[in-house]
């Protein structure tokens, strides 16, 4: 896992690059949050959806809710970047839509959009 940081609007954002799945369950999400905070001090993270296990995107597993609650609990904003059109689930589309209306969790198509969203105060 490679971590770069970008600064926009005086806000540091960690951009994660990895070819492996780093979030598989709640514990791996907690480890991920701790690692990024320790290595960068950032509380805003951009992560590609390919770094998250596929079960996350099947809401019936409840994994997305459990994992994203940890990000909220630890005051970490996250933008998950990728192509979400591959999912046909209406409940997932609704979940993404509602998340994107908030201030903490975003599902976006590219890193540029993610930096814009996460750099808002």
C-alpha positions as CSV (number, residue, x, y, z in Angstrom):
1,X,0.0,0.0,0.0
2,X,1.4,3.4,-1.0
3,X,0.1,6.6,0.6
4,X,0.5,10.0,-1.0
5,X,-0.9,13.2,0.4
6,X,-2.4,16.1,-1.5
7,X,-3.2,19.5,0.0
8,X,-6.2,21.6,-1.2
9,X,-7.9,24.4,0.6
10,X,-5.3,23.9,3.4
11,X,-6.6,20.4,4.0
12,X,-4.4,17.3,3.8
13,X,-5.9,14.3,2.1
14,X,-4.3,10.8,1.9
15,X,-4.5,9.1,-1.5
16,X,-4.1,5.4,-1.2
17,X,-2.7,3.4,-4.1
18,X,-2.7,-0.4,-3.8
19,X,-3.3,-3.4,-6.0
20,X,-4.5,-5.5,-3.1
21,X,-7.7,-5.6,-1.0
22,X,-7.0,-3.7,2.2
23,X,-10.5,-3.6,3.6
24,X,-12.0,-7.1,4.0
25,X,-13.9,-6.7,7.3
26,X,-14.4,-4.3,10.3
27,X,-11.0,-5.1,11.8
28,X,-9.1,-4.5,8.6
29,X,-10.9,-1.2,8.2
30,X,-9.9,-0.2,11.7
31,X,-6.3,-1.2,11.0
32,X,-6.4,0.8,7.7
33,X,-7.8,4.0,9.5
34,X,-5.1,3.7,12.2
35,X,-2.3,3.1,9.6
36,X,-3.2,6.1,7.5
37,X,-3.6,8.3,10.6
38,X,-0.3,7.2,12.0
39,X,1.7,7.5,8.7
40,X,0.1,10.8,7.5
41,X,-1.9,12.4,10.2
42,X,-4.7,12.7,7.7
43,X,-8.4,12.2,8.5
44,X,-9.5,12.4,4.9
45,X,-8.8,9.5,2.7
46,X,-9.3,8.6,-1.0
47,X,-9.4,4.9,-1.7
48,X,-10.1,3.0,-4.9
49,X,-13.1,0.6,-4.7
50,X,-10.9,-2.3,-5.9
51,X,-9.2,-2.1,-2.5
52,X,-12.4,-3.0,-0.7
53,X,-13.8,-6.6,-0.7
54,X,-16.8,-7.2,-3.0
55,X,-19.0,-8.2,0.0
56,X,-18.9,-4.5,1.0
57,X,-21.0,-3.7,-2.1
58,X,-23.7,-6.3,-1.3
59,X,-25.7,-4.5,1.4
60,X,-27.3,-7.6,2.7
61,X,-24.0,-8.5,4.3
62,X,-24.2,-5.4,6.4
63,X,-20.5,-5.0,5.9
64,X,-20.7,-1.5,4.3
65,X,-22.7,-0.1,7.3
66,X,-20.4,-1.7,9.9
67,X,-17.2,-0.5,8.2
68,X,-18.5,3.0,7.3
69,X,-19.7,3.4,10.9
70,X,-16.0,3.0,12.0
71,X,-15.0,5.9,9.7
72,X,-17.7,8.0,11.2
73,X,-16.8,7.0,14.8
74,X,-13.2,8.0,14.2
75,X,-14.0,11.2,12.4
76,X,-12.5,10.1,9.1
77,X,-14.0,11.3,5.9
78,X,-13.6,8.9,3.0
79,X,-14.1,9.0,-0.8
80,X,-14.3,5.6,-2.5
81,X,-13.4,6.0,-6.1
82,X,-14.4,3.8,-9.0
83,X,-17.1,2.7,-11.4
84,X,-20.3,1.9,-9.5
85,X,-22.4,1.5,-12.6
86,X,-21.5,-2.2,-12.6
87,X,-23.9,-2.8,-9.7
88,X,-27.5,-3.2,-10.5
89,X,-28.8,-3.2,-6.9
90,X,-31.3,-0.4,-6.3
91,X,-30.6,-0.4,-2.6
92,X,-26.9,0.1,-3.3
93,X,-27.6,2.9,-5.7
94,X,-29.8,4.6,-3.1
95,X,-27.1,4.1,-0.4
96,X,-24.5,5.7,-2.7
97,X,-26.9,8.6,-3.5
98,X,-27.7,9.2,0.2
99,X,-24.0,9.0,1.2
100,X,-23.0,11.5,-1.5
101,X,-25.5,14.0,-0.1
102,X,-23.7,13.9,3.3
103,X,-20.4,15.3,4.5
104,X,-18.4,12.3,5.4
105,X,-18.6,9.4,2.9
106,X,-18.6,9.7,-0.8
107,X,-18.7,7.3,-3.8
108,X,-17.2,9.1,-6.8
109,X,-16.0,8.3,-10.2
110,X,-12.5,9.8,-10.1
111,X,-9.8,11.2,-7.8
112,X,-10.3,14.8,-8.9
113,X,-13.9,14.7,-7.7
114,X,-12.8,13.1,-4.5
115,X,-10.2,15.8,-3.8
116,X,-12.8,18.5,-4.4
117,X,-15.4,16.9,-2.1
118,X,-12.9,16.1,0.7
119,X,-11.2,19.5,0.6
120,X,-14.5,21.3,1.6
121,X,-14.4,22.4,5.2
